[in-house]
Amino acid sequence: MHEVIERFLDRVVRERGLSPNTVAAYRNDLEQFAWYLRENCRVDSWDALQGDHLEAFLAFLRERQYAETTAARKLAAIKSFCQFLVRSGLLAENPADRLPVPRVGRFAPRAIRPEEVQQLIAAASVDRSPEGLRDRAMLLTLATTGLRVSELMSLDLGDLDLEHGELVVRRPNGRERRVPLSAEAVAALREYLETARPSFAPAKGEQAVFLNHRGSRLTRQGFWLILKGYAETAGLPDVTPHTLRHSFAVQALANGWELRDVQRILGHVSPATTQVYRQLVEQVIQPDGQLGGRAEYFERVSTREGAKAGPLIDG
């Protein structure tokens, strides 16, 4: 059963360009489903899968009191997997066709105000050590591009075009999108690359932009710990990498970006995914009608090629 799951994951990476995090979540969900089938239904082959087995698994999730969002994600993975089983000829009919979808509340992204983003950047601007210069470059890049943390950590040297002020986000299936950089982010990246990155003694041939103390690619977990430290210093203990992604989207819309441009920069497939940020725009408008924060981060998007190029990827 495991082999078929891996074949499915290979297929969705090629066809849909899912992020490594999404693939890992799909793998965990499907392996849990396979475990349940073996242990509770005596099913050890996917060609024996029936609708009753799926309903029993949903009941199992309810008994274990999984959150609605988690149950919905697991069911989405199973539905997609069942479609693959039919297309691959392992099943004649799709047992998930009549399966109900758990209802979940509407997604409500949490963003912080522009001045709070500035406080976070300021906290990372005090330390002029190699680590401090690296951290400032990372936070500025994340806060002014809306990248996912996995995309930030996956950046290689060849993905940066500081001369033209942009970077390239590459997906596992070979697709890519170009993202414009603010002038301050470009300056921070230049300083880090020229004066700080060599101090990490990268191994020969190491292409990762952001390095840890061993000279190898910094991990998502490592970045989370770094961000947590600066967020606590700035008095923003609940900030996560995705909070900065949400904040970027809200500030961009508040500064007049077209929804389609924000959609492309974030890599959303559907404009509906981006539309949800409009409800938060009023949170960054001050009582006098002015915007807080650094508007120059966002003033040139609609004319930048980076906002218009590249396929769209959801998530």
N, C-alpha and C positions, 0 to 999 in steps of 0.2 A: 504493500500500500504506500509505503514511503516513496518508492521509485516513481509512482504515478504522480504523487504530489510534487516531486521535484520537476517532472516533465511539465506539469501545469505551470509551475512558477517560472520555468524557463520561457514558456510560451507568453505569459503575461508581461514579462520583462521586455521581450522583443516587440510585442504588439502594442503595449500600452505605456511602456517606459516608466513603470512604477519605481518609486524611490526605494533604496535599500531598507529603510524603516518600514515601509508598507509591505515589502516582500517578507521581511522578518515577521511582521504581524500575521500575514496570511499563513506563513509556514507554521507558526505556533497554533493558530486557530484550527488549521486542518489536521495537524498532528494530534491535537486534543480530540478532535472529532473522530479520527481513526482509532485513538485509544479507547474512546467511549464505545465505539462499535464493537471492538474486539472484546472488551471487558463485560459489556452489558447486553449486547445483542448477538454475540457469537458470529459476527460478520468479519471475515478476514480477507475479503476480496471486494473490490469496488463494483464488480458486476452483480453483486447480490444486494446492492443498496436499494432501499424502498422508501416511499414517502413516510411510512410509519416510523422508520428509524430517525428521520429528521425531526418529526414531531416529538419523539421521545427525547432527543437531544435538547430541543428547545425547553421541554419540561425540566430536564436536568439543569439547564442554566438558570431557570426560574427558581428551582429549589435551592440552588447555591447562591441565590440573590445577587447575580451579576447585574451591574448597572445596565440600564436600557441601551445606552450608547455602545457598551461593550458587546451586548447580545446582538445588537443590530450589525455591528462590524463583523462579528463571527458569522452571522447568517449571510451577509453580503459575500463573504469569502466562500461559503459553502455553495451558494447559488451560482456564483461564477465557476466554481469547480465542477458542479453538476453539469453545467453547459459544456464544459470541456470534456467531461466523460461521454456525453452524447455525441459531440463532434468527433471524438476519437474512436467511437464505435464500441465503447465499453458498456454503454447502456443504450437500450432502444428508446426509452422514454425518460424525460427529465422528472425525477421524483420531487424536485423543488418548485415545480410550476405553480402548484396551488398552495404553497407554503405562505402563511401570512408574514408580513414584515413588521417587526416590533416598532411601535411608535416611539419616537424620541422627540425631546423638546427641540425647538429651533436653535440652531447654533448662534451663540452670542459671543463674539470675540471680545477679549479684554485688551484694551489699549491704554497706554499711559499718555499724559499730556506732553506737548513739545518741550516744555521747561523741565519736565522730569527726565526726558531723554537727554537733555543738556546736562543735568545733574549727574547722570550715569557716565556720560563721556568725560565730564570734568573729574570725576573720581578716578577715571582711568588715565588721566593726563598728568597726574602728579609725579608718578614714578618714571624716571628717565632711564631706568635700567633696560637691558635688552628685553626682559620679560614685560616691562611696562610699555615699551614702544610696540611690542607685538600685540599686547592686549588692547591698546588704544586703536591700533589699525584694525583689529578684528571687530571691535565694538562699533567703530565708525562705519566700517563696511556693512555690517549687519543692519545697523540702524538706518542707513540711508539707501539700502537696496532692497530690503524685504526678503533677503535670501533665507532659506531654511538653514538650520544649523548644520545639517548633513551636507548641504551644498557648499557652505562656507568652509567646512573642514575638508571637503573633497577638492578644493581649488588647487591646481598645479600652477607652476610658474608660467607655463605657456598659455594659461587661461586669462592672464592679465594683459591688458593693452593700455598701459597708463598714458602712453602718448596720445591716444584718442579718448582717454577717460572712460573706459568700459571694461567689463569682464565677460567671460563666456561661462555659462553653466551647462555642463555636459551631463546627459542622462545615460543610464546603463544601456539603452538600446541604440545609442549613437546620435540621438537627437540633441539639439542644443538651443539655447536662447541667449541673446546678448542683452546685458544689463548695464545701463549708464551709471557712472560713478560721480559723486560730488567732488568738487575741487579739493575739499578738505580731506576726503577719504583718499584721493589720489596722493596728496601730500603725505598723509600718514603712512600709506603703503610704501611710498618711495623711501621715506626715512627708515622704516622697519627693514625693508629689503636691503638697503645700502649699508646701514650702520648696525643693525641688530641681528638680523638673521644669520650672518656669518658667525656670530658669537655662540650660536647653538651647535656649532661644529657638525653640520649635516653630513651624513654619510655620502660617499661619492655616488652621484647619480640621483640623489634624493630630489624629487621634483615638487614635493608638497610646499605650499606657500607658508603655512603656519606650522611651526615645529614645537616639540616639547623639549624638556631639558636633556633628553637623550639624542636629540638631533633627528628624530623621526616625526612622522605626521602626528599632530595633536588630535586627540580623539574627541568625539562629541561629549563624552563624560567629562573629559578634562576641561573642555570649554565651559560646560555647565558649572563646574566648581569655580572657575575663574569669574564667570558672570555673577554667580551667587555672592562672591566676596565683594565685588564692586557694588552690587545692588544694595547689600547691607550697609556699606559705607555711605551710599547716597540716600539711605533711608527708604529704599524701595524693595523690601524683602520678598515681594511676590512676583518680581519680574522674571520671566523665562525668555529663552530665545524666540519663542513664538509670540510672546507679548511684543517684542520689538518688530516682528514681521507685521503684526496687526497694526501697531502704532505707525509704521511706515505707510501702510495702505491708507489709513485714515488721514494722515497729514498730507499725503499726496493728493487725495481727493479734495481736501479742504483748500489746498493751494491751486486748485483749478485743473488738475490732470483729468483727461477724459477717462471714463470708466474702462474703455477698451485698452488704453495704454497701461493702466494699473493692472488689468487682467493679464496682459502679456508679460509685464515685468515680473509679476508674481508667479507666472506659469500656470494659471488656472485654465482649464478647458472651457468651462461655462461662465458666462458673465454673471449668472445668478450667484456663483460662489463669491465673486467680488462685490456684488451689489449689497451684500449684508453690511459692508463697511460704511455705507452711506448713512446709516442710522446713527453712527457714532461721530459723524463730522462735527455736529454742534458742540461736542465735548471739547474740541480744540479751538473753538471760536471764543474769544474773550468778550466781556460785556460791551466793550467799545466797538465790537465788530471786527477787531484785528486778530491776526493769527499770532500765537505765541511761537517761540522756537525759531529755527533757522530756515526761513523761507527759501533761501538760495539753494538748499538741498533739492528743491523740487521745481524750480522755476523754468527749467528748460526741457522737460520731458517730451512734450508733444512734438518737438522738432528733431528729437534724437532718433537716429536709426535704430538704436538699441531698443527703443520702445515699440518698434514695428516689426522687428525681424524675429524669426524663429517660430517653431510650432508650439502649441499650447499643451501644457501638461497639468493635470488637476492635482490638488492635494495641498 
